[in-house]
Amino acid sequence: MDDTILIYRATYGTPEQVAQLYAAFAKAQGAFEPIAKNREVEIPIKDKNTGAQRGSYKFRYADLEEINSKTRKPLSENGLGTMQSIGRSTTTTGTSIFTRLTHAGGACIEDEIPLPAQEKRDIKDYGATVSYLRRYAKTALLDIAADDDLDANGNRDDDFPPGDQPEREPESNGKPPYPDEKLEKMLPQWQDLITSGRKTADQVIATVSSGNALNPQQVEKIRGLATEGAKA
């Protein structure tokens, strides 16, 4: 599985409905109980250049049952609910995990995380990946800390001897550009979504732009799908 996890976010509803969702979520979030890190795994530390194992560290996290038990009641009391499903991706040619925060007023926030290709993957390994990403997606959507903080390389600094800290990659706040070849491959799928009414061109643009930078020509191509659909 690629170490990079992209989350594509879309918000649905009128401005008034979305405002109600935000207000309800603020109240629910203030009532979340402390989440216990009730699981622990041992993670190998590998040299970034050679791949050789240099030791290991213990990583603590909260499982989905713990997260749900501490958040479900406050969410429900404020007219909110969460849903997770696996379906056809709107950003890649594969499948994605969709995590939704819904409100009784009609608004919805949807996060999409593309799943890695299943080819040549053991089904148990794939299931573990799905479980991990479900937990990752829910904690990101609800803005809760449910695992140990790691550095940019996925390691903890105190796992290395003094003077032997791993070199960190420079952080970037910029979004990676969306590849033109990937855009061309996705256009027919987006055309189907727009023509069927499941998404608008602006919603497709918003979803893709949450994780990647679209240039003006790419935005124009996506917007052009709505015109092509109207002519068909």
C-alpha positions as CSV (number, residue, x, y, z in Angstrom):
1,M,0.0,0.0,0.0
2,D,1.3,3.5,-0.9
3,D,2.2,5.5,2.2
4,T,0.3,8.5,0.8
5,I,-3.3,8.6,1.8
6,L,-5.4,11.1,-0.1
7,I,-8.8,12.2,1.2
8,Y,-11.2,13.9,-1.2
9,R,-14.0,15.9,0.5
10,A,-17.3,17.1,-0.8
11,T,-20.1,18.9,1.0
12,Y,-23.8,18.6,-0.1
13,G,-26.7,20.8,0.9
14,T,-27.9,24.4,0.7
15,P,-25.8,27.0,2.6
16,E,-28.5,27.0,5.4
17,Q,-28.4,23.2,5.7
18,V,-24.6,23.1,5.8
19,A,-24.6,25.8,8.5
20,Q,-27.0,23.7,10.6
21,L,-24.7,20.7,10.1
22,Y,-21.7,22.7,11.3
23,A,-23.5,24.0,14.3
24,A,-24.8,20.6,15.3
25,F,-21.3,19.0,14.9
26,A,-19.8,21.7,17.1
27,K,-22.2,20.8,19.9
28,A,-21.6,17.1,19.4
29,Q,-17.9,17.4,19.3
30,G,-17.9,19.2,22.6
31,A,-19.6,16.2,24.2
32,F,-17.3,13.5,22.8
33,E,-15.8,11.4,25.7
34,P,-12.1,10.8,25.9
35,I,-11.1,8.1,23.5
36,A,-8.9,5.3,24.9
37,K,-6.0,3.9,22.8
38,N,-7.1,0.3,23.5
39,R,-5.0,-1.5,20.9
40,E,-1.2,-1.8,20.5
41,V,0.9,-3.2,17.7
42,E,4.7,-3.4,17.2
43,I,5.9,-1.6,14.1
44,P,9.3,-2.3,12.5
45,I,11.7,0.7,12.0
46,K,13.4,0.5,8.6
47,D,16.3,2.4,7.2
48,K,15.0,4.7,4.5
49,N,18.0,4.0,2.2
50,T,18.6,0.3,2.6
51,G,15.2,-1.0,3.8
52,A,16.9,-2.9,6.6
53,Q,15.1,-3.2,9.9
54,R,16.7,-1.1,12.6
55,G,14.5,-2.0,15.5
56,S,10.8,-1.5,16.3
57,Y,8.4,0.6,18.3
58,K,5.0,0.1,19.8
59,F,2.1,2.0,18.3
60,R,-1.1,2.6,20.3
61,Y,-4.5,3.3,18.7
62,A,-8.2,3.2,19.3
63,D,-10.2,0.6,17.3
64,L,-13.5,1.5,15.5
65,E,-15.6,0.0,18.3
66,E,-14.0,2.4,20.8
67,I,-14.3,5.4,18.5
68,N,-18.0,4.6,17.8
69,S,-18.9,4.1,21.5
70,K,-17.5,7.5,22.5
71,T,-18.9,9.5,19.6
72,R,-22.2,7.9,18.4
73,K,-24.4,9.2,21.3
74,P,-23.4,12.9,21.1
75,L,-23.7,12.7,17.3
76,S,-27.2,11.2,17.5
77,E,-28.4,13.6,20.1
78,N,-27.6,16.4,17.7
79,G,-29.3,14.9,14.7
80,L,-26.0,13.6,13.2
81,G,-24.9,10.2,12.0
82,T,-22.0,8.6,10.2
83,M,-22.0,6.0,7.5
84,Q,-19.2,4.1,5.7
85,S,-19.4,2.2,2.5
86,I,-17.2,0.8,-0.3
87,G,-18.1,1.8,-3.8
88,R,-16.9,2.8,-7.3
89,S,-14.4,5.6,-7.0
90,T,-15.1,9.1,-8.4
91,T,-11.4,9.9,-8.6
92,T,-9.7,6.7,-9.8
93,T,-10.6,3.7,-11.8
94,G,-10.9,1.5,-8.8
95,T,-12.9,1.5,-5.6
96,S,-13.0,3.9,-2.6
97,I,-14.1,4.0,1.0
98,F,-16.8,6.7,1.5
99,T,-17.3,8.1,4.9
100,R,-20.3,10.4,5.4
101,L,-21.4,12.7,8.2
102,T,-25.1,13.4,7.7
103,H,-27.5,15.8,9.4
104,A,-31.2,15.6,9.9
105,G,-31.5,18.9,8.2
106,G,-30.4,17.4,4.9
107,A,-26.7,18.3,4.6
108,C,-23.9,15.8,4.2
109,I,-20.1,15.9,4.3
110,E,-18.5,13.1,2.4
111,D,-14.9,12.0,2.5
112,E,-13.5,9.6,-0.1
113,I,-10.3,7.6,0.2
114,P,-9.3,5.5,-2.8
115,L,-8.4,1.9,-2.0
116,P,-5.2,0.4,-3.3
117,A,-5.6,-2.1,-6.2
118,Q,-6.5,-5.6,-4.9
119,E,-4.6,-7.4,-7.7
120,K,-2.0,-9.8,-6.3
121,R,-2.9,-8.9,-2.8
122,D,-3.8,-11.5,-0.1
123,I,-7.5,-11.0,0.8
124,K,-6.6,-10.9,4.6
125,D,-4.1,-8.2,3.9
126,Y,-6.6,-6.3,1.8
127,G,-9.2,-6.6,4.6
128,A,-6.7,-5.2,7.1
129,T,-6.1,-2.3,4.8
130,V,-9.8,-1.6,4.6
131,S,-10.2,-1.7,8.4
132,Y,-7.2,0.7,8.8
133,L,-8.6,3.1,6.3
134,R,-12.1,3.0,7.7
135,R,-10.6,4.0,11.1
136,Y,-8.4,6.6,9.5
137,A,-11.3,8.1,7.6
138,K,-13.6,8.3,10.6
139,T,-11.1,10.0,12.9
140,A,-10.2,12.5,10.2
141,L,-13.8,13.3,9.5
142,L,-14.7,13.7,13.2
143,D,-11.3,15.5,14.0
144,I,-10.4,13.2,16.9
145,A,-7.0,11.9,18.0
146,A,-7.2,8.2,18.2
147,D,-3.6,7.0,17.8
148,D,0.0,7.9,18.8
149,D,1.5,10.9,17.0
150,L,4.2,10.0,14.5
151,D,6.7,12.1,12.6
152,A,6.6,12.7,8.9
153,N,8.2,9.4,8.1
154,G,5.9,7.3,10.2
155,N,8.4,7.0,13.1
156,R,8.7,8.4,16.6
157,D,11.8,10.4,17.3
158,D,12.4,8.7,20.7
159,D,12.8,5.4,18.9
160,F,16.2,6.4,17.6
161,P,19.4,6.8,19.6
162,P,20.6,10.4,20.2
163,G,22.3,11.8,17.1
164,D,20.8,9.1,14.9
165,Q,17.5,10.8,14.1
166,P,16.0,10.0,10.7
167,E,16.4,12.7,8.1
168,R,12.9,14.2,7.4
169,E,11.5,15.0,4.0
170,P,10.6,18.7,3.7
171,E,6.9,19.3,4.3
172,S,4.9,21.0,1.6
173,N,1.5,22.7,2.0
174,G,0.9,22.7,-1.8
175,K,-1.3,20.1,-3.4
176,P,0.2,17.8,-6.1
177,P,-1.0,18.6,-9.6
178,Y,-3.6,16.2,-11.0
179,P,-1.9,14.2,-13.8
180,D,-3.3,14.9,-17.3
181,E,-3.2,11.3,-18.3
182,K,-5.2,10.4,-15.2
183,L,-7.7,13.1,-16.0
184,E,-8.2,11.8,-19.5
185,K,-8.8,8.3,-18.1
186,M,-11.4,9.6,-15.6
187,L,-13.3,11.9,-17.9
188,P,-15.7,9.1,-19.2
189,Q,-16.5,8.1,-15.6
190,W,-17.1,11.7,-14.5
191,Q,-19.3,12.1,-17.6
192,D,-21.5,9.2,-16.5
193,L,-21.8,10.7,-12.9
194,I,-22.7,14.2,-14.3
195,T,-25.1,12.9,-17.0
196,S,-26.9,10.6,-14.5
197,G,-27.3,13.5,-12.1
198,R,-25.3,11.8,-9.3
199,K,-22.9,14.7,-9.2
200,T,-22.5,18.1,-10.8
201,A,-19.4,19.2,-12.6
202,D,-18.6,21.6,-9.7
203,Q,-19.0,18.8,-7.2
204,V,-16.5,16.6,-9.2
205,I,-14.1,19.6,-9.3
206,A,-14.5,20.2,-5.6
207,T,-13.8,16.5,-4.8
208,V,-10.7,16.3,-7.0
209,S,-9.4,19.7,-5.8
210,S,-9.6,18.7,-2.2
211,G,-6.5,16.5,-2.7
212,N,-4.9,17.7,-6.0
213,A,-4.4,20.9,-7.8
214,L,-6.3,21.3,-11.1
215,N,-5.1,23.7,-13.7
216,P,-7.6,26.0,-15.5
217,Q,-7.5,23.8,-18.6
218,Q,-8.4,20.7,-16.6
219,V,-11.2,22.6,-14.8
220,E,-12.6,23.7,-18.2
221,K,-12.6,20.1,-19.4
222,I,-14.6,18.9,-16.5
223,R,-17.1,21.7,-16.8
224,G,-17.4,20.9,-20.5
225,L,-18.8,17.4,-19.5
226,A,-22.0,19.1,-18.4
227,T,-22.4,20.7,-21.8
228,E,-21.7,17.5,-23.6
229,G,-24.2,15.6,-21.4
230,A,-26.9,18.2,-22.3
231,K,-26.3,17.8,-26.0
232,A,-26.5,14.0,-25.8
